[in-house]
Amino acid sequence: MTEPSVLIVDDEEMIRTALEQWLRLSGYATHVAPDAASALARLDAIRPHVILSDVRMPGLSGLDLLRRVRELMVPAEVILITGHGDVPMAVEAMRQGAFDFLQKPYVPDELVASIKRAAEQAGLKREIADLRRQLDGGDAELALRLVGSSEAVERLRHMVRELAHIPADVIILGETGTGKEVVARCLHDFSPRAKAPFVAVNCAAIPAELIESELFGHEAGAFTGAGAQRVGKFEYANGGTLLLDEIESMPLLAQAKVLRVIQERVVERVGSNKQIPLDVRIIAASKVDLAAESMAGRFRADLYYRLNLATLTLPPLRARGDDCVLLFHHFLGAAAKRFNRPAPSLHPADLDAIRRHGWPGNVRELKAAAERFAIGLDASGRSLAAMIGPADASMPEATGGLAERVAAYERHLIETELVRHGDSIAATAEALQVPRRTLSEKMTRLGVRR
């Protein structure tokens, strides 16, 4: 892997030389420029991961350089350094998208740590750009729909590409929010059936007494209230793809009739004896293991075996490594474009919060969090960590005796409420219904920090 590169911009040669030597010893490829104009002229040739710039320089300032880098959409992070720093300048730098703002004299180790985090974020931006540039066979569009660089997602994209051109029924398994319908649409859109209808049916949302009419259609007068002929979902999807989402919720009697339709590839409307030929691909999606459900008698085994020509198992977000950060960047940029707002920068604490959060709602929850962050619904200015909640909504497994377990539980509750209330001691004490002094004493004893 190529070492990250840093472009050092400072009008003082002694400082440029010192920074260049220190960063080279720290493992970075370094480049220098005496002013912002020279730095801008070399961006295309250098393609730096991080731009480390002084603020006050002759000509263009460091803030001017930051603005130009953002306008040019350079996939690099900017860290500003100044000996004349003040709070308004730092706020303005962060508002315009600076990754960090340091004041001289800085601690070299802290500077290197900041550059390391900035280089990591720049690398993620480049991964997104690389996904957009993938060529041939629809890879670019597929990569934009199934975003991620983890091995699990690479394998999923490969299987979708292969299965899209095979006329086989498919089962998609995955937790709520993992993107089962997104994968089903990809299987349809990248297949020869792409110009025919894609019809999605949520089996859990249809009352048991109406499911046959919804799926198979009915003739006028077939039952009370059937005033006109109705085309069912199977018939409507003819030539295309039918997604039976949450198929585990389908009543067993309806499962038997669906099995016959899938086996015979014909459908009869309720109240009719006429058989209508079908050319339709069936995709069944479930958040539970259908094999286990069939063994327990809650799902027809013969329907499971008939559908199970191919199975795609979608990994939960917590098992996808840094894909959570990559996806957050992706959804944040898309939301900012859609709402015509500047995309806010993600800072080290934000990246840490994204990685540590359990995302029980998977991609759906993460997308909603990115959109909230993009449009700034939280007017209180809380951090992203406070917006998305505690690192893990579940209580960590406790060990030891009763005293240790009680202490662990108390620590977890206090930390959760602190995050929820933006580190406010008063609000946390009120939520836990304890005096502030008692809360402070417990935090000291349990080692809880704001």
N, C-alpha and C positions, 0 to 999 in steps of 0.2 A: 504493500500500500504506500502511495506517495505521501511524504511528510507534509503536514499543513504548511502553508506559506503565509508570511506576515509582511505587509507593506508598512514601513515606518516612515511617517511624514513629520518632519520637524525642521525648522529653519536654523537650528543650532547644530553644527557638524559634530561637536563633541558629544552631544546627547544622542544623535543618530548612531554614532560609532559605538557608544556604550550599550545602547539597546540592541544593536545588531549583534554584538559579541555575546551578550547575555542570552539572547533568544536562540542563537546558533548552538550554544552550549546546552540549551534546554531542548534541543531536537527540532527546531523549526527552520524551514527555508526562509531566508530573509531578503528583503529588497528595501531600498531607501529612496526617498525623494525629498528635496529641500523645500518644496512648497506644494500647495494643493493642486495647482495647475499641472505641475509635472506629474503628480500622482494620477490625476485623471487621464492624462495622455498615455499612461503606461498600464491602465487597468486591463485592457484587452490582452496585452502581451503577457502580463504576470498572472492574471486571474487569482488574486490573493483570497485566502479564506478569511483573513482578518486584516483590517486597516487600523493601525495604531497611530493616532494623529494628535499633535498639539492643537490647542484651540486658537491661541493668539499667534498669528503668523502674518507677514506682509502679504498683501493681496487678499486672496480668498482665505477665510478663516476655517477652522476645523468644522464649525457648524455649517458653513457653506459647502464644504466637501461632503459632509454627511447628507445634506439635501440633494446634492448632485448624484451621489451613489444611489440614493433611494429612487430618484427620478429615472436613472438609467437601469433600475432593477438589477443591479449587480448582486450575484449570490454571495455576498460577503457581509461580515458583521463589522461594525465600527466601534472602536473604543477610543474615547476622548480623554486627553490628559491636559491639565492646566495648572499653572502655579498661581492663577488668579481666580480660582474657582469660587463660586458662591451658590447658594441654593437655587435662585431663579435660573441661573445658567444650566445647572444640572437638570432641573425640571424640564427646561426647554429642550435640552439634548435628548432626554429620555422620550419626551413627547414626539420628537421627530424620528425616533427609531434607533437611537444609540444603544448598543448592547450594554455598555458600562461607561461610567464617568469617574475618573480617578484624579486625585489632587496631589500635586508634588508637595513634599517628597513622598513618593510611593514606596511601598515595600516590594522588592523585586519578586519574592515568592508569590505575593498576592497578585501582582501583575501577570505572572506566568499562569497562575490558576485561572484568572479571568480570561486570558487568551485561549487557554485549553477549552473552557466551556464555550467560548465564542466560536472556536474552530469546529467543535462538535455540532453546533447549531448550523453553521454554514454548510457543513457536510450533509446535514439532513435536507437543507434547501436544494443542494445539488442533486441529491437522490431524487427529489420530486421532479427537478428539471430533466434528469436522465430518463425517468419514467415517461415523461411527455415526449421524449425524442426517440423512443423505441420504434423500430421500423418493421414493415412487412407483416402480412397476415393479420392485420388489425391489432397488433400488439399495443400500439399507442393508446387506442381507445380502451382496450381491455385493461391496460395498466392504470388508466385514469378511473376506471370503475371499480376495480379490485385493487385498491391502493395498498402497498406494503412491500417491504424488502426482506421480510423474514422468510426462512426456508419453507414454513407452512404455507404462506401465501404464494410464493413462487410455485410450489407444488400444486396449489389449487388452480392457479392460472393455467398451468400446463394441462391439468385434467379437464378444465373447462374448454380449452382449445380443442382437445382431442374428442371430448364427448359431444361438442356442438355439432359435429358432422356425422355422428353416429345416430341413426334413428332408433334409439333405445330409451325406454322409460327410466327415470332417475329418481332416487330418494336423496333428499338433502336433509342432513341432521345438523342441529346446532342450537345453542342456547338462544334465548330471546335477545334480539338486537345484534346478532352476529352477521346479518345480511343475507338471509336465505332467499328472500325475494329478489335481491340484487343479483345473486348468482343465477337464479332461475331465469331472469331476464337476459343475462349474458348468454346462457345456453340457447335461448331463443334468438336473440339478435345476431349472434355470430353463426347461426345455422342456415341451411337453405330455406327454412320456414320464416325467415326474418320479415318478409313482406306480408305474411298472413297474421291473423290476430294472436295476441298474447292475452290470455284471460286468466285472471287470478281470483280464486274463490277462497274466502276464509271460512273453513268448515265450522269453526267454533262460533261464528256470528250468525249462523242460519238456524232457526228453530227446527227441531226434529220433524215437526209435522209439515214443514215446507221444503225440506232438503231435496226430496225427489223432484218436486216441481222446479226448483232452482237449477238442479243439475241436468234433468232430462227434458224439461219443458212440459207443457200440457196443451190439450185441445180445449176449445171453448166448451163449457158445460161439463168438463171432466169432474168437477167437484164444486161445492158451493163457493161462490165468489169467483170462479174461473169464467169471466165474461167474454174473454177473447183468447185466441190461440197465443201461446207464448213459446219462444225458442229458448231451450235450456243452454246452460253453459257449455256442455259437451258439443252440442251442435253449433253454437256460436263460435267455438274455437276450431271448427273444422278446417283442416289445412295448416293449422298453427300449433300452439302449445297451450295446454291447460295446467295451471298450477293449483293443486289442492293443498292449500296451506293449513297447518294444524290439523292434518288428516286424522290424528289420533282422537280428535273430538267427534268424529263422524259416528253416528249410531251404527250398531252392528248390522241391523237390517239393511240400512242404506249401503254399508260396506259390501254386502252380498250382491246387491244390484250393480254397484260400481264395478265389482269384480267381473260380472258377466259382460258389461259394456267394454271393459278393457280387453277381455279375452276374445270376444266376438267382433269388436270394432264396429258395432252397430248400436243405435240407440232408438228406443221407442218412447215417444212422448206419453205422459200420463193420459189415459183415456183413448189411446190409439193403438192399433195393431200393426201399423206401418213401420217397417224397419228402415232406418236412415243410416246409410254407410258412413263411417267415420275414418278420416285420416288425421289423427291428432296425436301429439306427443304428450304423455302424462308425466308431470313432475310432482312428486309428493314431498311436502316439507313438514318436518316435525321437530319439536324441541325435546322429545323424549326418544329413547331407544325403542324403535318399533319391534325389533327382534325380542327384546325383553317383554314388551307389551303383549306380543302374540303368545309368548310362552305363559304369561299370566292370564291369558284368556280375555284380555281387554281389547285386543285387536285381532282381526281374522288372520290366521297364519297363511291361508292360501292367497289372500290379497297381498300380504307382505312379500311372499315368495314371487308373486307375479310382478310386483313393482320393482323388486330388488335386482334389476339387471345391472345397475351401477349405483353406487352410493358415494356421495360427497359429504364428508364430515367437516364442518367449518370450525376452526379453532376459536376459543374465546379470546378476547383481546388481551387478557392477562397472560396468555401463553404465547404472545406474539412479539415479545421483547420491545424494542424501540419503535415498533410500528405505531404505538399509541402517539408518540411525538410526531412521527411522519404524518399520520392521519389528522392530528390536530392542526398542523401547519396547512394541510390540504383543505380542510373544512374552513379554517379561519380565513384563508385567502379567497375561497369561493364565496363565503358569506360577506366579506368586505366588498367584493366586486358586486354582488347582488344588491347589497344595501347602499352602494355608492359611498362607502366610508373608508378611510385609510386603515389598513390592517395594523392592529397594535403589535408591537414587538413582544416576543417572549423572552423573559429574562431568566437567569439561572434558577431562581426560586420557582418560577412557573414551570420550567422543564422538570425540575425535581418533583413538583406536585403532580404533574401529568404522569410521570413514571411510577410514583408511589401509590397513586389512587387505584383502587381495586377494579373500577369500571364494571360493577355488577350488571349494568345495562348494556355493556359492550359498545359496539360502534354507534348504536343509536344514542346512547347516553353521551358519548364523547362528542358526537356531531352537535347535539343540542348545547353542550357546554361551550364548544367553539363558537357557535352562532351567538350565544349570549355574550361571550367575551368580545366578539367582533362589534356588536351594536351597542355595547356598554349599558346593558339594562340595569346593572348595579351602580346606582349613582353615588354610593357611599365611597367608592374608590377602593374597595377591598381587593386584596390580592386574588389571583386565580385560585390559589390553594383554599382560600376562604369561600370562594364561589362554588367550587366543586365538592367541598366537604372534606371529611377526614380521609387520611391516606387509605384506610381500609375500614369499610363500614362494619365489618364483623369484628367481634371481640376476639383478640388473639388468644390462642390456647395457653392456659395457665398451668404451671407446674408448681410443685412444692406443697408446703402445708397450708392450713387454712389462712394464716396470717398473710403469707406470700400471695395467695390467690385473691384475697380481699384487696390487698394493696394494688395488685395488677389491675383489678376491676376498677378501683377508684381512679387509678392513673389514666386508664382508658377513657372513663367518663369525663374527667376533667379536660384531657387533651381534646376530645371530640367537641366539647362545648366551647373551649377556647377558639378552636378553628371556626366553629359555626358563628361565633360572635366577634370575629376579627380581633382576637387577643384582648378583648375588653374584660378586665377583672370584674368590674361592676356588673356587666350584663351576664357574665358567666356565673357569678355568685347568685344573681337573681334567678337564673334558669335552674340552678342546682338547689336553690332555696336554702342557702347557708350564708352566714355572715361573711363579709369580705375578709376579716381577720382570720376566720377559720379556714377559708379557702387558701389564703396566702400561706398559712402554716402547713396545710396539707401539701401544697405545691412544693414547699421547701423540703418537707419530709420525704415526699415521693420522687423528688428530682424532676419535677415538671417545669419546663421553661416556656416562656411566652415566645 
